[in-house]
């Protein structure tokens, strides 16, 4: 695609351009790969985007779309970008919605027929079926009623005029060239500030994505991202042994390092807190392929043990409160370990598994009885549950084997233990 350049800058060795092109030419250049950019969240339903086509028809400007490219090929104030060779950093939802309208228009115009009165008609079923076989179609983003409106040629906006209004509409772009992965992620988080918030869970995924892309990591564990279709089911416990929410495994790892349970929070995203988080030495110690492999395999082994004992654990052990509580206890148990941490961590999790087999595992009936006694009006239930699981797990490790009633009612502060 060719983008007309309106302005450009060199910023710390990175290229930045302000450009524009017709909406039609932009969407022709979009490929399914653009909707699968790894750091972006998935396509979501958004009723506020239902009116974007009206803005295009009225020639009302829409916010610029931010894309990244590997290299810039500029000639005569035009930037040449190979189709599909760019990533959409901001504007994915807008792009997909407008692309979907274009696709519906193309299918409708290709399959239209004349009725007995000489007027064009469209077969809704044919269009939906054709749409489903396209390279990238996500059901439910557009309602059937909205598609019907587009097929009604008496409406001011319909499939017959979409090509022309797209060709007459200019889209503006912010284009970054030469960003590395970390800079790309930071740009995306900044761009989303003040707009629809990127969830904390997705921020965790972005911050640690590079670490967990290593194909040599445990093949028994499947990390489910927020954008994955199975995310909702896995989060509710409808999963196989070894299926975990990506961000929850990171919370567990951070809890292990800190030696106490932490919660899903943007306050915990950085890995360089001076007082209460991870030193550079600890980053090297934990965030490497051998240790991460041991960590994930340990999660799998605990998961396999618990789910084999009772199907309730499919729901219980996948929660971030559970994983952070257990891993925080393992970390507290190992606080004094200075030497071969990999082996000591593995020994600690093996000890946890062995000791659980000699007790009633995590005794979920008692756990839920105490949980149901909590009052959300006076306490933060999430913090209370994490702390209780931490105390109970630590007692399993050190052999004191306290009851859930004691784990939930202890007033001793974790920071003072």
N, C-alpha and C positions, 0 to 999 in steps of 0.2 A: 504494500500500500504506500501511497505517496502523501505525505503530510506537509502542508504549507507552513513554513516556519515564520512566526511573528516576532519572536524574541528568543535569545539564547544566552546562556552563561556557562562559565567554567567555575565550579565550586569545589575546591580542595581536590582537584584532579578528576572530578565527576562532571559529566555533561548534563545540562538541563536545557530543555526547549519548551517554548510555548507554541503550540501549533493548532491547526484546524483542518478539517476535511469534512466532506458530506457524510451524513449519518449512513447513507446507503453504502458508500465506498468502505466505510469503517466496518459495517456489519458483514459485507462480502469478504472482508479480510479475516474475520473472526473464525476460529476453528474450535472443535470440541476441546482441544488441548487448553484453550484459554479459560474454559470453565472448570478446569481441573488443576489450576495453579495450587501447588501444595500448601502454601501458607494461608490461602484464603479459606474462610468458612464456606460451607456449602450454600447452594441457592436456597433461599427461604421464601415463604409466602409473606407478602407485604402489601396490605390493602392500599397503602399510600402511593404505591407505584401504579395502581390501576389507572390513574389519571395522566400518566406520563405521555401517553399518545396524544392526549388533548393539548398538552404543552407543545409537542412537536408540531401539531397541526396549526397552532396559533403562532408558531415561530418564536415561542418564548424560550430564552436561553435556559439550559439545564446545567447543573454544576459540571465543571471540567472533569474529564476522566483521566486518571493518572496511570501511566503504563511504564514499564521498565523494558529496556532493550540491552543487548550485550554490547553492540557497537553502533556508532552513528555514521551513516553514509549520507552526507549533505552535499547537494549540488544545486546551484541556482535557487537558493532559499527553499529547497524541497528536501525533506528527509525521507529516504527510501527505506522501508521496513518490509522484510519478507513476511508474507501472510503466515499468521500463526506463530511467528518467531518472537512475539512480545508477550509479556505477562501483565495482566490487569491488576494493578495494585489497589486502586480505589475506583469503584464504578461497576463492579462485577454484577450487582443486582440489576442496575439500570441496563447494562449491556445485554444481559440474558433476557430481560423482559422485552426489550426492543427487538432482539433477535427472534424471539418466539413469535411476535406479531408479524415480522417479515416472513417467517417460515409458514405461518398459517395463510398469509396472503398468497405466497407462491403456490402452495398446495391447492388452495381454493381456485385460483385462476387457471391452474393446469387441469383441474378436474371438473370445472363448471360445465353445465349443459343448458340448452335452451328448452323452455317448457312450451306448451301448446300456444301460449300467447306471445312467444318470441322474446321472453325475458329470461335472463340468466338465473339459474338456481344452483344451489350447492348442497351436496349430501354431507350432513354433519358426521355420520358414521365413517364415511370414506376419509374425510379430513382428519378425524381423530386417529383412525388406524394408520394413515400415512404419517401423521405426526409422531406416533409412537415408534415407528420404524426409523425415524431420523436419527442422526448420530448422537444427538444429545437432547433428549426430552425428559423433563421431570414432571410427572403427573401432579396435578393439584395446584400448580403455581397460578394458572389461570382457571377461573370458574367456567363451567359450561355456559352459563348465562352471558358471560363476557364474550366468549367465542361466538355465540349466537348473534350478539349485537354487531360484531364485526362482519358477519355474513349477511346482515340485512342491508341491502344496497340503498335503502331509503334513509339510513342514518348518515349524519354528516361525516362520520369517520367509519369507513368500511374497507374491506379487503381490496377493493378495486383502486382506491386512491393511496394506499399505503406506499407503494413504490415511489410515486411522484412526490409525496410530502417528505419522504426520507431523502430523496435526491435534492430537494430544495432546502434541507435543514443542515446547518453547520454544527458540528460538534467540536468543542475545544479540548485540547489535551495538554497535560503536563507530562513531559517525557523525560525520564531519567536514564542515563546511560552509564554503565560501568560500576553499578552498585554491587557490593558483595552481599552474601545472604544475610548477614547480621544487619547491614545497613538497610536492606530491603525490608526486613521485619520491623526495624525501628520506624522506618518511614510509614509503614502500614498502620502501626499503632498510633503514631502521631496524627495521621490523616483521619483516623476514626475517633479521635478525641472530640467531644462535643457533638458527634453524630450518633447514629445507633451504636451503642456500646459493644465493642468486642468483648465477649464474655471472658471472665477470669480464667475459666477452664481453657478456652482457646488461646489466651495469652500464654498460659503454661505450655501448651503444645508448641507454640511458636518459639518460645525461649529455649526449649530443649529438643526441638525437632532434629537438629543436626546430629545430636548425640545418639538418638535412637534410630537413625537411618542406617546404622551399621548392619549389613545383612548377616554378619556372623553372630549377632545376638540370638538368644534362645529362640529356637523354632517352636517350642511348646507353648510359648506365650504369644497371644495375639493382642496387640494394643489397638484399642478402638478410639478413633478420634471423633470429636464433636460433629464433624461434617459427614461421617460415615452413616449409611442408612441404618445400620444395626445399633447405633449409639443408644437410642431410647430403650430398646429391648434389653441390651446388656446392662444398662444402668439400673433397670428394674429387676435384674437377676435372671432374665430369660437368656441364658448363655451356656456355653460349654466350659468345662474346666480349663483354666488358662486364659480365658477372655477377660481382659481388664480395661477399664477406662484409662486412656493415656495419661490424663492429668492426675488421676488418682495414684498411679505408680510413681509419678514425680513427687507428689505430696508425701508418699510413703518413704521415698528416698531422702527427702529433706528432713523428715521426722527422724529417720535413722541417724542422719548426720548430727542433728541437734540433740538427740537423746531425749526428746519429748515430742508429743503429738502437736502438729501444726495444722492449720486449716487452710482451705482454698482462699487465698487472699493475694491481691496485688502487692501487698507489703512484703511478701515472701519471694517475689520473683527474682530479685537480684541475688547474685552469688558472692557478694563481697562485703557484707555487713561487717563493720569493725568489731562490734561487741558480741553479737549473739548469732552469728551465722557462719558462713564457710570461708575459711582462709584460702589463699592461693594454693597452699600446700594440700589442703583438704580437697580442693577441686581436682588436683592431679591424682589424689588418692582414690576418689570415688568415681569420677567421671571418666572412666576408661573402659575399654571393651571387656577385659577380663572380669573386673568387679561387677559391671552392669550385667554381665551374663550370669554371674553367681547370684546376684540380687533377684533377677527375673526368674531364674530357676527355683530359687527359694520360695518366691511367691507361688509358683506353680505347685511345688511340693506341699506347701501348707494348704493351698486350695484343693488339691487332689485328695489329701487326707480328710479334710473337713466335709467336702461334698460327697465323698464315698461313705461317710458316716451318717450324714443326714442332709436331705435335699434343701433344707432351710438355709444352708450355708451358701447356696448359689446366690441368694439375695443378700445375705449378711456380709459375706467376705468381699464382695465387690465394691462396697461403699467406701468412700474416702475416709469417713470417720473410723471405720474398722481398720483399714490398712495403716492409717497414720498412727492410731493408737498402738497397734501391735508392733510396728516398725520403730516407733518412738521408744517402746519398752526394750526392744532388742538393742537399740542404740544406747540407752541408759545402762543396760547390763554390760555393754562393751566399752564404757567410757574410759576405763583405765588401760585398755589394750593399746600398746604402743608398737608392737612388732608386726608380724604377718597378719594384717587385718583381714585379708581375703579368707584365709583358713579359719580365723577366729569367728568371723561373721557366719561362715558356713556351719561351724560347730555350734554356735549359739542357736541358729534356726533349727538345726537338727535336734538340739536339746529341747527346744520348744515343742517340736513335733513328738519327740519321745515322751516328754512329760504330759502332753495332752492325751496321749494314748493311755496313760496310767490314771487319768482322771475322767471326768465326764465331758471331755473336750471343752468347749466354751459354754456348755450348759445354757443353751439359748432360752429354754423355758424360764429359768431364773432371770436371765438377762432381760427378757421382754417384760417380765413382771415388774422389775425395778424401773425399767424404761417407762412403762405405762404410769408409774407413780410420779413421774416428774411433772412439774408445773411450768409451762412455758411462760407464764406471766411474771415469774420471779427470776428465772435464770435463762441463760443461753443453752438450750438443750444440746446443740451440736458440740459446744465446748465441754459440757458435762459428760456426754457420751464418750467423746475422745479420751477424756481424762480417766473415765471409769475403765475403758478398754485397756488403756495404758497400764493402770494399776493392777488390773486382773492379770494381764499378760506378764507383767514383771514378776508377779507372785508365782506364776507358773514356772518361770525361768529360775527363780531363786529357791523354789520349793516350799514357799510359805503358804501357797494355795488359799488365798483369801476367798470369801464369798462375794457374789455380786452386790449384795446389800452393803458390804463394807466398801467395795470399790466405788459405789455410787455416792456414799454418804461421807467419805473421807474429806475433811476440810483442810488437810495439809497441802500447802501450795507446792506445785511442781518445781518452781524455781528455787524453793528452799530445801528440797530433798537432797 
